[in-house]
Amino acid sequence: MEAALVDGILESMRIGVGFLWTAAWAIIMGLVITSLVQVYVSKERMARVLGEGDVSGVAKATLFGAASSGCSFGAVAIGKGLFKKGAHVVNVLAFMFASTNLIVELGLMILILLGWEFLVAELFGGIILIAVMALIVHLTLPETLFDEVREELSQRDHDQGITEDPTCGMEGKDEYSLVTDGGETLKFCSAGCLETYEQAVSGSGSWRDELLSWGGWYKLGNQYRKEWSMIWKDVVAGFLISGFVIVFVPQRVWNTLFLQGDGLLVSAENAVMGVAIAVISFVGSIGNVPFAVALWGGGVSFAGVIAFVYADLITIPVLNVYRKYYGWTVMLYILGVFFVTMAFTGFLMEQLFSVLDIVPNLAGGQTATEQTYFERDYRFYLNLIAFALSGFLLYVYRRGLGAPGQYRDPVCGMRADESGPSATHDGETYYFCSNQCKRSFEKNPTAFSHAHPQVSGVNSSQNHEHH
């Protein structure tokens, strides 16, 4: 008995880590692409264009969300900031869904672990889901309730001194604060975000200049680190739990929870149950993709699996965050709207794919237990490249945040010291992180000379990552 249990645990670990190995390069490459977009998308512009709940506003919220990757909790925190600044509630919900379900790294993971059919259902179904959700919200929205909640939320955050980080939208902290030249106090969620803000204010080069300098790569490395800090727990939990579910949950459990067979009733029940399992699974973000593989292997229908993947924004821990931000009434409203739209869209995708005859065949392919994961194939080499890129970005981040330099490169905003390249303009000496930035400065010094060369407003004790 004990030997069987140990064998089961080892097999669970092999499958879970094997899934992670299979998808690691996709997660890393997706996060790098997302980080590039994040560095160059302004959150302030975002809030300004999301004020109207019309088709254009919903479309923009969806696009901004897809470009603003994050974990479920990060999406909810940023959504709260957008809501406080006047964004329409349907746009906030669309933004949150897109930023957790229509993102590059999730798409790559679904493609690798579940197949192209699920990817199409995730992307096309995600757009349909947002449209259905917008319709339901417009038909049922208690306008005065949300107006009151917005006022109460703003007042409560004001009373408690809570402000959003201007670089990422997360909640700012007192220990990472800065007083601007205009006397405004800004609070940041971490030393990395504070440094990024300082860098953006000081640097004024183009993105091409920045990506040819240490400063631009620092921004990318810092954003990449923040993306990982938000999702790594969900990723690890999702992969490990999936292995244990595949090995230890007997088939009769799936047969009891999910109706078997064909027909509209079976599809509808599976979709509803898929969302319900997601609510109580506690696994959110991209961590629910390997869990979905376990459901698919257990014989859950296409509708049930895709509805489960949609539902990472209504897990119990995330619902508790809604309650703390907005109160019980709004939390239950969001749960109701998301539950209905997610189950309905999962059901709709299975019907549509059945008509098109592209529902994947469960009988084909190997089971998770039969698969071998650690071979010297294309995944091995892609993972080597991805790990090397990760190591480089982490090195650049450490080099940037911990830099002892007392000067700011006026082109990219990177810290620099007297040992690096320098140039003099109008009697002021400027120091640079690289010769590329120095050359950019010398081509047009008046474009950069407004930046004060001395580092200001940053206490050296803040230059440590808090995550």
C-alpha positions in Angstrom: 0.0 0.0 0.0 2.8 2.4 1.0 4.8 1.5 -2.1 1.8 2.2 -4.3 1.3 5.5 -2.6 4.9 6.5 -3.1 4.8 5.4 -6.7 1.6 7.5 -7.2 3.2 10.6 -5.7 6.4 10.1 -7.9 4.2 9.7 -11.0 2.2 12.8 -10.1 5.4 14.8 -9.7 6.7 13.4 -13.0 3.6 14.4 -14.9 3.3 17.9 -13.2 7.0 18.7 -13.8 6.8 17.2 -17.2 3.9 19.5 -18.1 5.9 22.4 -16.8 9.0 21.4 -18.8 6.8 21.1 -22.0 5.4 24.6 -21.6 8.3 26.4 -19.9 9.6 28.0 -23.1 6.1 29.1 -24.1 5.5 30.8 -20.8 8.8 32.6 -20.8 8.6 33.8 -24.4 5.0 34.9 -23.9 6.0 36.9 -20.8 8.9 38.5 -22.6 6.6 39.6 -25.4 4.0 40.8 -22.9 6.7 42.7 -21.0 7.7 44.5 -24.1 4.1 45.6 -24.7 3.6 46.6 -21.1 6.7 48.8 -21.0 5.3 50.9 -23.9 1.5 51.0 -23.0 0.4 53.9 -20.8 -2.1 53.1 -18.1 -3.2 56.7 -17.8 -4.3 56.7 -21.5 -6.0 53.5 -20.8 -8.2 54.9 -18.1 -9.1 57.9 -20.1 -10.5 55.9 -23.1 -12.4 53.4 -21.0 -15.0 55.8 -19.6 -17.8 54.9 -22.0 -19.6 51.5 -22.0 -20.2 51.5 -25.8 -18.9 49.1 -28.4 -15.7 51.1 -28.9 -15.0 51.3 -25.2 -15.4 47.5 -24.8 -13.2 46.8 -27.8 -10.5 49.1 -26.4 -10.8 47.5 -23.0 -10.3 44.1 -24.6 -7.2 45.2 -26.5 -5.7 46.9 -23.5 -6.4 43.9 -21.4 -4.8 41.5 -23.9 -1.7 43.8 -23.7 -1.8 44.0 -19.9 -1.0 40.5 -18.9 -1.2 39.6 -15.2 -2.4 37.1 -12.7 -6.1 37.2 -11.6 -5.3 39.3 -8.6 -3.2 41.7 -10.6 -6.0 42.1 -13.1 -8.5 42.8 -10.4 -6.2 45.4 -8.7 -5.7 47.2 -12.0 -9.4 46.9 -12.8 -10.1 48.6 -9.4 -7.8 51.5 -10.3 -9.5 51.9 -13.7 -12.9 51.8 -12.1 -12.0 54.5 -9.6 -10.7 56.7 -12.4 -14.1 56.5 -14.1 -13.9 53.5 -16.4 -17.4 52.0 -17.1 -18.0 48.7 -15.2 -18.5 46.7 -18.4 -15.1 47.9 -19.6 -13.5 47.0 -16.3 -14.9 43.4 -16.6 -13.8 43.1 -20.2 -10.4 44.4 -19.3 -10.0 41.9 -16.5 -11.2 39.0 -18.6 -8.9 39.9 -21.5 -5.9 40.4 -19.3 -6.2 36.9 -17.9 -7.6 34.9 -20.9 -6.5 36.6 -24.1 -2.8 36.9 -23.4 0.2 35.5 -25.4 1.6 33.2 -22.7 -1.8 31.6 -22.0 -2.5 31.0 -25.7 0.9 29.3 -26.2 0.3 27.1 -23.2 -3.2 26.1 -24.4 -1.8 25.3 -27.9 1.0 23.1 -26.5 -0.9 21.3 -23.7 -4.5 21.1 -25.1 -4.2 21.7 -28.9 -5.2 24.3 -31.5 -8.9 23.6 -31.2 -8.8 24.8 -27.5 -6.8 27.9 -28.6 -9.4 28.8 -31.2 -12.2 28.3 -28.6 -10.3 30.4 -26.0 -9.7 33.4 -28.4 -12.8 33.4 -30.5 -14.9 32.3 -27.5 -13.3 34.9 -25.3 -14.5 37.7 -27.7 -18.0 36.2 -27.8 -17.9 35.9 -24.0 -17.1 39.6 -23.6 -19.8 40.6 -26.1 -22.4 38.5 -24.2 -21.2 39.8 -20.9 -21.5 43.4 -22.1 -25.1 42.7 -23.2 -26.0 41.2 -19.9 -24.4 44.0 -17.9 -26.2 46.6 -20.0 -29.6 44.9 -19.5 -29.1 44.3 -15.7 -26.7 47.0 -14.5 -27.8 48.7 -11.3 -26.3 52.0 -12.3 -26.8 53.8 -9.1 -25.3 51.0 -7.1 -22.0 51.2 -9.1 -21.9 55.0 -8.9 -22.3 54.7 -5.1 -19.7 52.0 -4.9 -17.2 54.1 -6.9 -17.7 57.0 -4.6 -17.4 54.8 -1.5 -14.3 53.1 -2.9 -12.6 56.4 -3.7 -13.5 57.9 -0.3 -12.3 54.8 1.6 -9.0 54.7 -0.3 -8.6 58.4 0.2 -9.2 58.1 4.0 -6.8 55.2 4.2 -4.2 56.9 2.1 -4.4 54.2 -0.6 -3.1 55.3 -4.0 -2.4 53.3 -7.2 1.1 52.8 -8.5 1.3 55.1 -11.6 3.5 52.6 -13.4 1.5 49.4 -13.0 -1.9 50.2 -11.3 -1.2 48.0 -8.3 -1.7 49.4 -4.8 1.2 51.8 -3.7 3.0 51.5 -0.4 4.4 54.2 1.9 7.9 52.8 1.8 8.1 53.3 -1.9 6.9 56.9 -2.2 8.2 59.9 -4.0 7.4 63.7 -4.0 7.4 65.2 -7.4 8.6 68.7 -8.3 4.9 69.7 -8.3 4.5 68.6 -4.7 2.4 65.5 -5.4 3.2 62.4 -3.4 3.3 59.2 -5.5 3.3 55.7 -4.1 4.7 52.6 -5.8 4.1 48.9 -5.1 7.8 48.1 -5.2 11.3 49.5 -5.5 11.3 48.2 -9.1 8.3 50.3 -10.1 9.7 53.4 -8.3 12.9 53.0 -10.2 11.0 52.5 -13.5 9.1 55.8 -12.8 12.3 57.7 -12.0 13.9 56.2 -15.2 10.9 57.2 -17.4 10.9 60.8 -16.0 14.6 61.2 -16.5 15.0 59.4 -19.8 13.6 60.8 -23.1 15.1 58.6 -25.8 13.1 56.7 -28.4 12.4 53.0 -27.8 15.1 52.2 -30.3 17.6 54.2 -28.3 16.5 52.5 -25.2 16.7 48.9 -26.5 20.3 49.7 -27.6 21.1 50.7 -24.0 21.2 49.1 -20.6 18.3 51.3 -19.5 15.8 50.0 -22.0 16.8 46.4 -21.2 16.5 47.2 -17.5 12.8 48.3 -18.1 12.2 45.1 -19.9 13.9 43.0 -17.2 12.0 44.8 -14.4 8.7 44.2 -16.1 9.5 40.6 -16.8 10.4 40.1 -13.1 7.1 41.7 -12.1 5.1 39.5 -14.4 6.7 36.4 -12.9 6.3 37.6 -9.4 2.5 37.8 -10.0 2.0 34.4 -11.6 4.7 31.9 -10.4 2.6 30.6 -7.5 -0.4 29.9 -9.7 1.9 28.3 -12.3 3.6 25.9 -9.9 0.3 25.1 -8.1 -1.5 24.4 -11.4 1.2 22.0 -12.7 1.7 20.1 -9.5 -2.1 19.8 -8.8 -2.8 18.6 -12.3 -0.3 15.7 -11.8 -2.0 14.7 -8.6 -5.5 15.0 -10.0 -4.5 12.8 -13.0 -3.0 10.1 -10.9 -5.2 10.1 -7.8 -8.8 11.1 -8.8 -10.6 8.0 -10.0 -12.6 8.0 -13.2 -15.9 7.5 -11.3 -15.5 10.9 -9.7 -15.5 12.6 -13.1 -18.4 10.4 -14.3 -20.4 11.4 -11.2 -19.7 15.2 -11.5 -20.0 15.4 -15.3 -22.8 13.8 -17.3 -21.5 11.4 -20.0 -22.8 11.1 -23.6 -24.0 13.5 -26.3 -26.7 16.1 -26.5 -27.5 19.7 -25.4 -28.3 18.8 -21.8 -24.9 17.0 -21.3 -23.0 19.8 -22.9 -24.8 22.4 -20.8 -24.3 20.5 -17.5 -20.6 20.0 -18.3 -20.2 23.7 -19.0 -21.9 24.7 -15.7 -20.0 22.1 -13.8 -16.7 23.2 -15.4 -17.2 26.8 -14.1 -18.3 25.5 -10.7 -15.1 23.3 -10.4 -13.0 26.4 -11.3 -14.6 28.5 -8.6 -13.6 26.0 -5.8 -10.3 24.9 -7.3 -8.4 27.9 -6.0 -6.1 27.8 -9.1 -6.2 30.9 -11.2 -4.3 32.5 -14.1 -2.4 30.3 -16.5 -2.1 27.7 -13.7 -5.5 26.4 -14.6 -4.4 25.1 -18.1 -2.6 22.0 -16.8 -5.6 21.4 -14.5 -7.8 21.6 -17.6 -5.6 18.8 -19.1 -6.6 16.6 -16.1 -10.3 17.3 -16.7 -9.9 16.6 -20.5 -8.1 13.3 -19.7 -10.9 12.5 -17.2 -13.5 12.6 -20.0 -15.0 16.0 -19.3 -16.6 17.4 -22.5 -15.1 20.2 -24.6 -17.7 22.6 -23.2 -16.8 21.8 -19.6 -13.0 22.1 -20.2 -13.1 25.4 -22.1 -15.6 26.9 -19.5 -13.2 25.8 -16.7 -10.3 27.6 -18.5 -12.4 30.8 -18.8 -13.3 30.9 -15.1 -10.1 32.0 -13.4 -11.6 35.4 -12.4 -14.2 33.8 -10.1 -12.2 31.5 -7.9 -12.9 31.8 -4.2 -9.8 33.8 -3.3 -10.5 36.3 -6.2 -14.2 36.6 -5.1 -12.9 37.6 -1.7 -10.9 40.4 -3.2 -14.0 41.7 -5.0 -15.8 41.6 -1.6 -13.1 43.6 0.1 -13.0 46.2 -2.7 -16.6 46.6 -3.7 -18.8 44.8 -1.0 -21.0 41.7 -1.1 -23.6 43.0 -3.5 -21.1 43.9 -6.3 -19.2 40.7 -5.6 -22.3 38.6 -6.1 -23.2 40.6 -9.2 -19.8 40.0 -10.8 -20.0 36.3 -9.8 -23.4 36.0 -11.5 -22.5 37.8 -14.7 -19.2 35.9 -15.1 -20.7 32.5 -14.2 -23.5 32.8 -16.7 -21.3 34.1 -19.5 -18.5 31.6 -19.0 -20.8 28.6 -18.9 -22.9 29.8 -21.8 -19.9 30.5 -24.0 -18.3 27.1 -23.2 -21.6 25.5 -24.2 -21.8 27.6 -27.4 -18.2 26.7 -28.4 -19.0 23.0 -28.2 -22.1 23.4 -30.3 -20.3 25.5 -32.9 -17.3 23.2 -33.1 -19.7 20.2 -33.4 -21.3 21.8 -36.4 -17.9 22.5 -37.9 -16.8 18.9 -36.9 -13.6 20.2 -35.2 -14.2 19.0 -31.6 -11.0 17.2 -30.7 -11.1 13.4 -30.5 -10.3 12.1 -27.0 -9.5 8.7 -28.3 -6.5 9.9 -30.2 -3.0 10.6 -28.7 -1.3 9.4 -25.5 -2.5 9.9 -22.0 -0.5 12.0 -19.6 0.8 8.8 -17.9 1.9 7.3 -21.2 3.8 10.4 -22.3 7.6 10.9 -22.0 8.5 14.5 -21.2 12.3 14.9 -20.8 13.8 14.1 -24.2 16.4 16.0 -26.3 13.8 17.3 -28.7 12.8 20.8 -29.9 11.5 21.5 -26.4 14.9 20.9 -24.9 16.6 23.5 -27.1 13.7 26.0 -26.9 13.9 25.8 -23.1 17.7 26.3 -23.1 17.1 29.5 -25.2 14.3 30.7 -22.9 16.2 30.0 -19.7 19.2 31.9 -21.1 17.0 34.9 -22.0 15.5 34.7 -18.5 18.9 34.7 -16.9 20.0 37.7 -19.0 16.9 39.7 -18.1 17.4 38.9 -14.4 21.0 40.0 -14.6 20.0 43.3 -16.3 17.4 43.9 -13.6 19.8 43.3 -10.8 22.4 45.5 -12.5 19.9 48.3 -12.9 18.1 48.3 -9.5 21.2 47.7 -7.5 23.4 50.2 -9.4 25.3 52.5 -7.1 25.5 55.3 -9.6 24.5 58.7 -8.5 23.7 60.0 -12.0 20.9 59.4 -14.5 21.6 58.7 -18.1 19.5 61.5 -19.8 18.7 59.3 -22.9 17.4 56.1 -21.2 17.1 57.0 -17.5 19.5 54.3 -16.4 21.7 54.9 -13.4 25.3 55.7 -14.3 28.5 56.6 -12.4 31.6 58.5 -13.1 33.4 55.5 -14.5 31.1 55.4 -17.5 31.0 57.5 -20.7 30.3 61.2 -20.2 29.7 64.4 -22.1 29.5 68.1 -21.2 26.8 70.4 -22.5 26.2 74.0 -21.3 28.6 73.5 -18.5 26.8 70.5 -17.1 28.4 67.0 -17.2 26.1 64.1 -18.1 27.0 60.4 -17.5 25.8 57.5 -19.7 25.2 53.8 -19.2 26.6 53.0 -22.7 28.4 54.6 -25.7 25.2 54.2 -27.7 23.3 56.6 -25.3 26.3 59.0 -25.4 26.1 59.1 -29.2 22.4 59.7 -29.1 22.9 62.6 -26.7 25.7 64.1 -28.8 23.5 64.1 -31.9 20.9 66.3 -30.3 21.9 67.4 -26.8 19.1 69.9 -26.4 16.6 67.1 -26.6 18.0 65.5 -23.5 19.6 68.3 -21.4 16.3 69.1 -19.6 16.9 66.0 -17.4 18.7 66.6 -14.2 21.8 64.4 -14.2 21.8 63.7 -10.5 19.6 60.9 -9.1 16.9 62.5 -7.0 14.2 61.3 -4.6 15.5 57.8 -4.2 16.8 56.6 -0.9 19.5 54.0 -1.3 17.8 51.8 1.3 14.9 51.5 -1.2 17.0 49.8 -3.8 16.0 46.3 -2.8 13.3 44.2 -4.3 10.5 43.6 -1.9 8.9 40.6 -3.6 
